[in-house]
Amino acid sequence: MRARLFLALTILGVSGCQWAVLVSTTDMAVGYNFRLVIQQVQATSGGVEVVSAVTSTARQDFYANVGDAINAASEQSTIFAAAGTHAVIERRASGTVWESVSASPLDEGARFVVLKAGGKYKLVGDIAKVPGTYRIRLDYFTRNNDPKATALHDYSPTFQVR
């Protein structure tokens, strides 16, 4: 019920805009260690900004290259889906095939940060105004910046840009 109300309010809010942005009616996608919930998708002068809440449901810490390099903190409350990071905005190409879309880079670059067990983060990303179905994929690791580590993945619900 909440999701349908949110969807209706989103449609009313953007009905006068050229680009309609619709969030999926599911509250979350299946995740192993992180719950990603789309909070805001809005058209900007240069594209579309996507904001998601990321909550760790795990009992252990993980690591990902999603931090802002200008911030020296090992844990950052705002993380990024930007060029070169482990948070990737994907567009459905067909059926179950997803392709990464170009995201803006961070001015100072990205860095590995810890995603703490039970932690809550705000994830921000920008994409071009291209109609389609999108989702966010968060790649993360059990070890910090280890090139031999295998990535784990969690996904957001889908959202539409029209």
Buried (B, 14 or more C-beta within 10 A) or exposed (E): EEBEEBBEEBEEEBEEEEBBBBBBEEEBBEBEBBBBBBEEBBBEEEBBBBBBBBBBEBEEBBBBBBBBEEBEEEBBEEBBBBBEBBBBBBBBEEEEEBEEBEBBEBEEBBBBBBBBEEBEBBBBBBBEBEEBBBBBBBBBBBEBEEEEEEEBBBBBBBBBBE
